[in-house]
Amino acid sequence: MTVGGLLTSTQAPVPLRSISVDVVIQGFVADVVSVLQYHNGETNPVEVSFVFPLDAEASVYAFEGLIGGTQIEAQIQEKKQAEQEYENALSEGREAFLLERDEKTSDIFTCVLGNLPPDGEATLKLRYVQSLAPEPDGALCFVLPAVLNPRYVPQGSEGDTVLESIPRVPKGQLPYTLSLSATVESPYGINRVESKCTLKPLRYTTETHTAAQIALADGHQFDRDVELLIYYNDIHKPSVILEAGKSGAPPGSLMGNPALLLTLYPELPTPKPAPNATGEFIFLLDRSGSMDFNTGSSSDSPSRIQSAKETLVFLLKSLPLGCYFNIYGFGSNYDSFYPQSVEYTQQTMSESLERIKNLMADLGGTEILWPLKAIYSQPCQERHPRQLFVFTDGEVDNTDEVIFEVRRHSSSHR
């Protein structure tokens, strides 16, 4: 399991002192600036790297840091060009850093930063943009990535986050602080902002309620993800955002060009489904070793498991409210997210999306028959016709048995 944050060469976390996050949300896009401060309490220097997972809809556009007195700043370049310049710098004896996306997990970024001296401080500033998709109830959801919000985990409980190796401490004795403030701007009009975390009162900065500011309340205990749900008054109204190119960037470059975003979110009439037409949706994901291979001949092409996960996320977000669903993974054995299908709500969808991020092709062979039998043995939900979706590379040996089992249940499953 990936550990996030500032890490030593042995993957041990460097103690975190503070996190400061400023977010600007314009319509359907969030611009995030996070400043993280670390301290090396060891008596020896440690080689450190920064590892951080991001949402699939997020893109880093700036990264800089002060590592034991050494200032670094990353530049965005094409991958091959960046690798070539990195090699050239090393061969010339110059100090260089390479920030890149992990090849196996496309939502993990890493940057080797060099040595942090004993009793040294490291300050890292990360900037990224992220598109925010509407939730089933119409809210736009912003979630602070786990690596930027190391969780307090009560002692004795089981952790399942990317940060589970960080030492657990009693509640109220955390050695770091978090401040988060957000500015929301939208021509739609801002109705409200909600969160499971305690927030300071929403403060409108315009009479038309098209701009507002919100912040975490003092004393946040880090016992849950930092999640903001933004509700607009007229979310279906088209809008345009125009941003000038970055000052000083070369003309014609990625950061030098102006950018325009046109947002269209039409309100389509939703036909009222018949009482028995909502459905139960079962997703069966192949997690055998062969799913770790690339989808194409190029080394840059995504793995089969990554492509399957992206499709699964798309389908999961498209399910109708009130339906039932479950997600199975199979290889030499199988498992499922839930003992039986659960109702599709914002909470169950969010929980499942988080779990999908950590799925890997780590279950061995391709034994699809047994999970199929397990699914077919589950009683169907009343008035919810069952549909089964299978994601696999097709490398199955007992094809005849699988086809026979599917045909045997074709009258009650699709």
BELSULCOR-V53516 format. One record per residue. N is the residue number from 0. RES is the residue in one letter. SS is DSSP state (A for helix, B for strand, O for the rest). OMEGA is omega as a letter, one per 30 degrees, with the letter a starting at -180 (NA if undefined). NEAR is the number of other C-alpha atoms within 12 Angstrom. Layout:
# BELSULCOR-V53516
N:RES:SS:OMEGA:NEAR ; N:RES:SS:OMEGA:NEAR
This chain:
# BELSULCOR-V53516
0:M:O:a:19 ; 1:T:O:l:32 ; 2:V:O:a:32 ; 3:G:O:l:36 ; 4:G:B:l:46 ; 5:L:B:a:45 ; 6:L:B:l:36 ; 7:T:B:l:28 ; 8:S:O:l:20 ; 9:T:O:l:13 ; 10:Q:O:l:22 ; 11:A:O:a:26 ; 12:P:B:l:33 ; 13:V:O:a:41 ; 14:P:O:l:30 ; 15:L:B:l:35 ; 16:R:B:a:29 ; 17:S:B:l:26 ; 18:I:B:l:32 ; 19:S:B:a:29 ; 20:V:B:l:33 ; 21:D:B:a:31 ; 22:V:B:l:34 ; 23:V:B:a:31 ; 24:I:B:l:39 ; 25:Q:B:a:37 ; 26:G:O:a:43 ; 27:F:O:a:41 ; 28:V:B:l:33 ; 29:A:B:l:35 ; 30:D:B:a:32 ; 31:V:B:l:37 ; 32:V:B:a:31 ; 33:S:B:l:36 ; 34:V:B:a:34 ; 35:L:B:l:39 ; 36:Q:B:a:32 ; 37:Y:B:l:36 ; 38:H:B:l:32 ; 39:N:O:a:31 ; 40:G:O:a:20 ; 41:E:O:l:17 ; 42:T:O:l:12 ; 43:N:O:l:14 ; 44:P:O:l:22 ; 45:V:B:l:32 ; 46:E:B:a:29 ; 47:V:B:l:34 ; 48:S:B:a:35 ; 49:F:B:a:43 ; 50:V:B:a:37 ; 51:F:B:l:41 ; 52:P:B:l:37 ; 53:L:O:l:36 ; 54:D:O:a:33 ; 55:A:O:a:29 ; 56:E:O:a:24 ; 57:A:B:l:28 ; 58:S:B:l:27 ; 59:V:B:l:35 ; 60:Y:B:l:25 ; 61:A:B:l:26 ; 62:F:B:l:34 ; 63:E:B:a:30 ; 64:G:B:l:33 ; 65:L:B:a:25 ; 66:I:B:l:36 ; 67:G:O:l:27 ; 68:G:O:l:16 ; 69:T:B:a:22 ; 70:Q:B:l:21 ; 71:I:B:l:26 ; 72:E:B:a:24 ; 73:A:O:l:26 ; 74:Q:O:l:26 ; 75:I:O:l:25 ; 76:Q:O:l:21 ; 77:E:O:a:15 ; 78:K:A:a:17 ; 79:K:A:l:14 ; 80:Q:A:l:14 ; 81:A:A:l:20 ; 82:E:A:a:19 ; 83:Q:A:l:16 ; 84:E:A:l:21 ; 85:Y:A:l:25 ; 86:E:A:l:18 ; 87:N:A:a:16 ; 88:A:A:l:16 ; 89:L:A:a:15 ; 90:S:A:l:12 ; 91:E:O:l:11 ; 92:G:O:l:10 ; 93:R:O:l:12 ; 94:E:O:a:20 ; 95:A:O:l:27 ; 96:F:O:a:33 ; 97:L:O:l:34 ; 98:L:B:a:33 ; 99:E:B:l:34 ; 100:R:B:l:25 ; 101:D:O:a:20 ; 102:E:O:a:20 ; 103:K:O:l:27 ; 104:T:O:a:34 ; 105:S:O:a:29 ; 106:D:O:l:29 ; 107:I:B:l:33 ; 108:F:B:l:33 ; 109:T:B:l:30 ; 110:C:B:l:32 ; 111:V:B:a:30 ; 112:L:B:a:35 ; 113:G:B:a:29 ; 114:N:B:l:28 ; 115:L:B:a:34 ; 116:P:O:l:24 ; 117:P:O:a:20 ; 118:D:O:a:21 ; 119:G:O:l:27 ; 120:E:B:l:32 ; 121:A:B:l:41 ; 122:T:B:a:35 ; 123:L:B:l:40 ; 124:K:B:a:31 ; 125:L:B:l:38 ; 126:R:B:l:29 ; 127:Y:B:l:32 ; 128:V:B:a:28 ; 129:Q:B:l:31 ; 130:S:B:a:27 ; 131:L:O:l:28 ; 132:A:O:l:29 ; 133:P:B:l:25 ; 134:E:O:a:29 ; 135:P:O:a:24 ; 136:D:O:l:22 ; 137:G:O:l:23 ; 138:A:O:l:29 ; 139:L:B:a:34 ; 140:C:B:l:35 ; 141:F:B:l:40 ; 142:V:B:l:35 ; 143:L:O:a:41 ; 144:P:O:a:35 ; 145:A:A:a:32 ; 146:V:A:l:36 ; 147:L:A:l:44 ; 148:N:O:l:39 ; 149:P:O:a:42 ; 150:R:O:l:38 ; 151:Y:O:l:34 ; 152:V:O:a:29 ; 153:P:O:a:21 ; 154:Q:O:l:15 ; 155:G:O:l:11 ; 156:S:O:a:12 ; 157:E:O:l:13 ; 158:G:O:l:20 ; 159:D:O:a:20 ; 160:T:O:l:27 ; 161:V:O:a:29 ; 162:L:O:a:32 ; 163:E:O:l:26 ; 164:S:O:l:24 ; 165:I:O:a:29 ; 166:P:O:l:22 ; 167:R:O:a:24 ; 168:V:O:l:21 ; 169:P:O:l:18 ; 170:K:O:l:17 ; 171:G:O:a:17 ; 172:Q:O:a:16 ; 173:L:O:a:26 ; 174:P:O:a:25 ; 175:Y:O:l:28 ; 176:T:B:l:30 ; 177:L:B:l:33 ; 178:S:B:l:32 ; 179:L:B:l:36 ; 180:S:B:a:32 ; 181:A:B:l:38 ; 182:T:B:a:31 ; 183:V:B:l:42 ; 184:E:B:a:33 ; 185:S:O:l:36 ; 186:P:O:a:28 ; 187:Y:O:a:28 ; 188:G:O:a:29 ; 189:I:B:a:36 ; 190:N:B:a:28 ; 191:R:B:l:27 ; 192:V:B:a:36 ; 193:E:B:l:26 ; 194:S:O:l:28 ; 195:K:O:l:20 ; 196:C:O:l:26 ; 197:T:O:a:25 ; 198:L:B:l:27 ; 199:K:O:a:21 ; 200:P:O:l:17 ; 201:L:O:a:27 ; 202:R:B:l:23 ; 203:Y:B:a:23 ; 204:T:O:l:18 ; 205:T:O:l:16 ; 206:E:O:a:11 ; 207:T:O:l:16 ; 208:H:O:l:24 ; 209:T:O:l:28 ; 210:A:B:a:30 ; 211:A:B:l:33 ; 212:Q:B:a:29 ; 213:I:B:l:34 ; 214:A:B:l:33 ; 215:L:B:l:32 ; 216:A:O:l:21 ; 217:D:O:l:16 ; 218:G:O:l:21 ; 219:H:O:a:28 ; 220:Q:O:l:29 ; 221:F:O:a:36 ; 222:D:O:l:25 ; 223:R:O:l:22 ; 224:D:O:l:29 ; 225:V:O:a:35 ; 226:E:B:l:29 ; 227:L:B:l:34 ; 228:L:B:a:34 ; 229:I:B:l:42 ; 230:Y:B:l:35 ; 231:Y:B:l:33 ; 232:N:O:a:21 ; 233:D:O:a:23 ; 234:I:O:a:30 ; 235:H:O:l:23 ; 236:K:O:l:20 ; 237:P:O:l:19 ; 238:S:B:l:24 ; 239:V:B:l:19 ; 240:I:B:l:21 ; 241:L:B:a:14 ; 242:E:B:l:16 ; 243:A:O:l:17 ; 244:G:O:a:18 ; 245:K:O:l:18 ; 246:S:O:l:13 ; 247:G:O:l:12 ; 248:A:O:a:16 ; 249:P:O:l:15 ; 250:P:O:a:14 ; 251:G:O:l:13 ; 252:S:O:a:18 ; 253:L:O:a:18 ; 254:M:O:a:22 ; 255:G:O:a:17 ; 256:N:O:l:18 ; 257:P:O:a:19 ; 258:A:B:l:17 ; 259:L:B:l:13 ; 260:L:B:l:18 ; 261:L:B:a:17 ; 262:T:B:l:24 ; 263:L:O:l:17 ; 264:Y:O:a:18 ; 265:P:O:l:14 ; 266:E:O:a:12 ; 267:L:O:l:8 ; 268:P:O:a:6 ; 269:T:O:l:9 ; 270:P:O:l:9 ; 271:K:O:a:11 ; 272:P:O:l:15 ; 273:A:O:a:11 ; 274:P:O:a:13 ; 275:N:O:a:16 ; 276:A:B:a:22 ; 277:T:O:l:26 ; 278:G:O:l:32 ; 279:E:B:a:38 ; 280:F:B:l:38 ; 281:I:B:l:43 ; 282:F:B:a:39 ; 283:L:B:a:35 ; 284:L:B:l:45 ; 285:D:B:l:46 ; 286:R:O:l:42 ; 287:S:O:a:32 ; 288:G:A:a:25 ; 289:S:A:l:25 ; 290:M:A:l:35 ; 291:D:A:l:30 ; 292:F:O:l:25 ; 293:N:B:l:24 ; 294:T:O:l:20 ; 295:G:O:a:13 ; 296:S:O:a:11 ; 297:S:O:l:10 ; 298:S:O:l:12 ; 299:D:O:a:18 ; 300:S:O:a:19 ; 301:P:O:l:26 ; 302:S:B:l:29 ; 303:R:A:a:31 ; 304:I:A:l:37 ; 305:Q:A:l:34 ; 306:S:A:l:31 ; 307:A:A:l:33 ; 308:K:A:l:40 ; 309:E:A:l:27 ; 310:T:A:l:22 ; 311:L:A:l:35 ; 312:V:A:l:29 ; 313:F:A:a:18 ; 314:L:A:a:22 ; 315:L:A:l:35 ; 316:K:A:a:25 ; 317:S:O:a:21 ; 318:L:O:l:29 ; 319:P:O:l:28 ; 320:L:O:l:29 ; 321:G:O:l:27 ; 322:C:O:l:33 ; 323:Y:B:a:34 ; 324:F:B:l:42 ; 325:N:B:a:38 ; 326:I:B:l:41 ; 327:Y:B:l:38 ; 328:G:B:a:46 ; 329:F:B:l:38 ; 330:G:O:l:32 ; 331:S:O:l:22 ; 332:N:O:a:23 ; 333:Y:B:l:30 ; 334:D:B:a:27 ; 335:S:B:l:28 ; 336:F:O:a:27 ; 337:Y:O:l:21 ; 338:P:O:l:14 ; 339:Q:O:a:24 ; 340:S:O:a:29 ; 341:V:B:l:29 ; 342:E:B:a:26 ; 343:Y:O:l:30 ; 344:T:O:l:23 ; 345:Q:A:a:28 ; 346:Q:A:a:19 ; 347:T:A:l:28 ; 348:M:A:a:34 ; 349:S:A:l:23 ; 350:E:A:a:23 ; 351:S:A:l:31 ; 352:L:A:l:27 ; 353:E:A:a:27 ; 354:R:A:l:24 ; 355:I:A:a:33 ; 356:K:A:a:31 ; 357:N:O:l:28 ; 358:L:O:a:36 ; 359:M:O:l:32 ; 360:A:O:a:35 ; 361:D:O:a:24 ; 362:L:O:l:26 ; 363:G:O:a:21 ; 364:G:O:a:26 ; 365:T:O:a:33 ; 366:E:O:a:31 ; 367:I:A:a:41 ; 368:L:A:a:30 ; 369:W:A:l:25 ; 370:P:A:l:32 ; 371:L:A:l:36 ; 372:K:A:l:22 ; 373:A:A:l:23 ; 374:I:A:a:40 ; 375:Y:A:a:26 ; 376:S:A:l:15 ; 377:Q:O:l:20 ; 378:P:O:l:18 ; 379:C:O:l:25 ; 380:Q:O:a:26 ; 381:E:O:l:16 ; 382:R:O:l:19 ; 383:H:B:a:28 ; 384:P:O:a:26 ; 385:R:B:l:32 ; 386:Q:B:a:31 ; 387:L:B:l:29 ; 388:F:B:a:27 ; 389:V:B:l:29 ; 390:F:B:a:32 ; 391:T:O:l:34 ; 392:D:O:l:27 ; 393:G:O:a:21 ; 394:E:O:a:19 ; 395:V:O:a:22 ; 396:D:O:a:14 ; 397:N:O:a:16 ; 398:T:A:a:16 ; 399:D:A:l:13 ; 400:E:A:l:18 ; 401:V:A:l:22 ; 402:I:A:l:18 ; 403:F:A:a:15 ; 404:E:A:l:24 ; 405:V:A:a:26 ; 406:R:A:a:16 ; 407:R:A:a:16 ; 408:H:O:a:22 ; 409:S:O:a:16 ; 410:S:O:a:13 ; 411:S:O:a:23 ; 412:H:B:l:27 ; 413:R:O:NA:20
